[in-house]
Amino acid sequence: MSRTSIPVDSSTKERLDDLKRDDETWDEFLTRITTDETPIKKGILSSEEAAQAKDRIRSARENWE
């Protein structure tokens, strides 16, 4: 596999460092952020919406035959 370097400003590198997960390589990170799939985002629901969703899931599980 060939390797390459991509020069970026230090401010850009800092922003990328903030987005990169500790357990992923730079290649994995760049692949993740350039994919077309939309990931599930933590905190997308308000606390009230999350509580309602939990209640619906609990109710559905209780009524499952």
Distance bins in CASP14 RR format, pairs under 12 A and 6 or more apart:
PFRMAT RR
TARGET T0000
AUTHOR 0000-0000-0000
RMODE 2
METHOD distances of the structure
MODEL  1
1 27 0 0 0 0 1 0 0 0 0 0 0
2 27 0 0 0 0 0 1 0 0 0 0 0
3 25 0 0 0 0 0 1 0 0 0 0 0
3 26 0 0 0 0 0 1 0 0 0 0 0
3 27 0 0 0 0 1 0 0 0 0 0 0
4 26 0 0 0 0 0 1 0 0 0 0 0
4 27 0 0 0 0 0 1 0 0 0 0 0
4 30 0 0 0 0 0 1 0 0 0 0 0
5 26 0 0 0 0 0 1 0 0 0 0 0
6 12 0 0 0 0 1 0 0 0 0 0 0
6 13 0 0 0 0 0 1 0 0 0 0 0
6 16 0 0 0 0 0 1 0 0 0 0 0
6 26 0 0 0 0 1 0 0 0 0 0 0
6 27 0 0 0 0 0 1 0 0 0 0 0
6 30 0 0 0 0 1 0 0 0 0 0 0
7 13 0 0 0 0 1 0 0 0 0 0 0
8 14 0 0 0 0 1 0 0 0 0 0 0
8 15 0 0 0 0 1 0 0 0 0 0 0
8 16 1 0 0 1 0 0 0 0 0 0 0
8 17 0 0 0 0 0 1 0 0 0 0 0
8 26 0 0 0 0 0 1 0 0 0 0 0
8 30 0 0 0 0 0 1 0 0 0 0 0
9 15 0 0 0 0 1 0 0 0 0 0 0
9 16 0 0 0 0 0 1 0 0 0 0 0
10 16 0 0 0 0 0 1 0 0 0 0 0
10 17 0 0 0 0 0 1 0 0 0 0 0
11 17 0 0 0 0 0 1 0 0 0 0 0
11 18 0 0 0 0 0 1 0 0 0 0 0
12 18 0 0 0 0 0 1 0 0 0 0 0
12 19 0 0 0 0 0 1 0 0 0 0 0
13 19 0 0 0 0 0 1 0 0 0 0 0
13 20 0 0 0 0 0 1 0 0 0 0 0
13 26 0 0 0 0 0 1 0 0 0 0 0
14 20 0 0 0 0 0 1 0 0 0 0 0
15 33 0 0 0 0 0 1 0 0 0 0 0
16 24 0 0 0 0 0 1 0 0 0 0 0
16 26 0 0 0 0 1 0 0 0 0 0 0
16 29 1 0 0 1 0 0 0 0 0 0 0
16 30 0 0 0 0 1 0 0 0 0 0 0
16 32 0 0 0 0 0 1 0 0 0 0 0
16 33 0 0 0 0 1 0 0 0 0 0 0
17 26 0 0 0 0 0 1 0 0 0 0 0
17 29 0 0 0 0 1 0 0 0 0 0 0
18 29 0 0 0 0 0 1 0 0 0 0 0
18 33 0 0 0 0 0 1 0 0 0 0 0
19 26 0 0 0 0 0 1 0 0 0 0 0
19 29 1 0 0 1 0 0 0 0 0 0 0
19 30 0 0 0 0 0 1 0 0 0 0 0
19 32 0 0 0 0 1 0 0 0 0 0 0
19 33 1 0 0 1 0 0 0 0 0 0 0
19 34 0 0 0 0 0 1 0 0 0 0 0
20 26 1 0 0 1 0 0 0 0 0 0 0
20 27 0 0 0 0 0 1 0 0 0 0 0
20 28 0 0 0 0 1 0 0 0 0 0 0
20 29 1 0 1 0 0 0 0 0 0 0 0
20 30 0 0 0 0 1 0 0 0 0 0 0
20 31 0 0 0 0 0 1 0 0 0 0 0
20 32 0 0 0 0 1 0 0 0 0 0 0
20 33 0 0 0 0 1 0 0 0 0 0 0
21 28 0 0 0 0 1 0 0 0 0 0 0
21 29 1 0 0 1 0 0 0 0 0 0 0
21 32 0 0 0 0 1 0 0 0 0 0 0
21 33 0 0 0 0 0 1 0 0 0 0 0
21 39 0 0 0 0 0 1 0 0 0 0 0
22 28 0 0 0 0 0 1 0 0 0 0 0
22 29 0 0 0 0 0 1 0 0 0 0 0
23 29 0 0 0 0 0 1 0 0 0 0 0
23 32 0 0 0 0 0 1 0 0 0 0 0
24 30 0 0 0 0 1 0 0 0 0 0 0
24 31 0 0 0 0 1 0 0 0 0 0 0
24 32 1 0 0 1 0 0 0 0 0 0 0
24 33 0 0 0 0 0 1 0 0 0 0 0
25 31 0 0 0 0 1 0 0 0 0 0 0
25 32 0 0 0 0 0 1 0 0 0 0 0
26 32 0 0 0 0 0 1 0 0 0 0 0
26 33 0 0 0 0 0 1 0 0 0 0 0
27 33 0 0 0 0 0 1 0 0 0 0 0
27 34 0 0 0 0 0 1 0 0 0 0 0
28 34 0 0 0 0 0 1 0 0 0 0 0
28 35 0 0 0 0 0 1 0 0 0 0 0
29 35 0 0 0 0 0 1 0 0 0 0 0
31 37 0 0 0 0 0 1 0 0 0 0 0
32 38 0 0 0 0 0 1 0 0 0 0 0
32 39 1 0 0 1 0 0 0 0 0 0 0
33 39 0 0 0 0 1 0 0 0 0 0 0
38 44 0 0 0 0 0 1 0 0 0 0 0
42 50 0 0 0 0 0 1 0 0 0 0 0
43 49 0 0 0 0 1 0 0 0 0 0 0
43 50 1 0 0 1 0 0 0 0 0 0 0
43 53 0 0 0 0 0 1 0 0 0 0 0
44 50 0 0 0 0 1 0 0 0 0 0 0
44 53 0 0 0 0 0 1 0 0 0 0 0
45 51 0 0 0 0 1 0 0 0 0 0 0
45 52 0 0 0 0 1 0 0 0 0 0 0
45 53 1 0 0 1 0 0 0 0 0 0 0
45 54 0 0 0 0 1 0 0 0 0 0 0
46 52 0 0 0 0 1 0 0 0 0 0 0
46 53 0 0 0 0 0 1 0 0 0 0 0
47 53 0 0 0 0 0 1 0 0 0 0 0
47 54 0 0 0 0 0 1 0 0 0 0 0
48 54 0 0 0 0 0 1 0 0 0 0 0
48 55 0 0 0 0 0 1 0 0 0 0 0
49 55 0 0 0 0 0 1 0 0 0 0 0
49 56 0 0 0 0 0 1 0 0 0 0 0
50 56 0 0 0 0 0 1 0 0 0 0 0
50 57 0 0 0 0 0 1 0 0 0 0 0
51 57 0 0 0 0 0 1 0 0 0 0 0
51 58 0 0 0 0 0 1 0 0 0 0 0
52 58 0 0 0 0 0 1 0 0 0 0 0
52 59 0 0 0 0 0 1 0 0 0 0 0
53 59 0 0 0 0 0 1 0 0 0 0 0
53 60 0 0 0 0 0 1 0 0 0 0 0
54 60 0 0 0 0 0 1 0 0 0 0 0
54 61 0 0 0 0 0 1 0 0 0 0 0
55 61 0 0 0 0 0 1 0 0 0 0 0
55 62 0 0 0 0 0 1 0 0 0 0 0
56 62 0 0 0 0 0 1 0 0 0 0 0
56 63 0 0 0 0 0 1 0 0 0 0 0
57 63 0 0 0 0 0 1 0 0 0 0 0
57 64 0 0 0 0 0 1 0 0 0 0 0
58 64 0 0 0 0 0 1 0 0 0 0 0
END
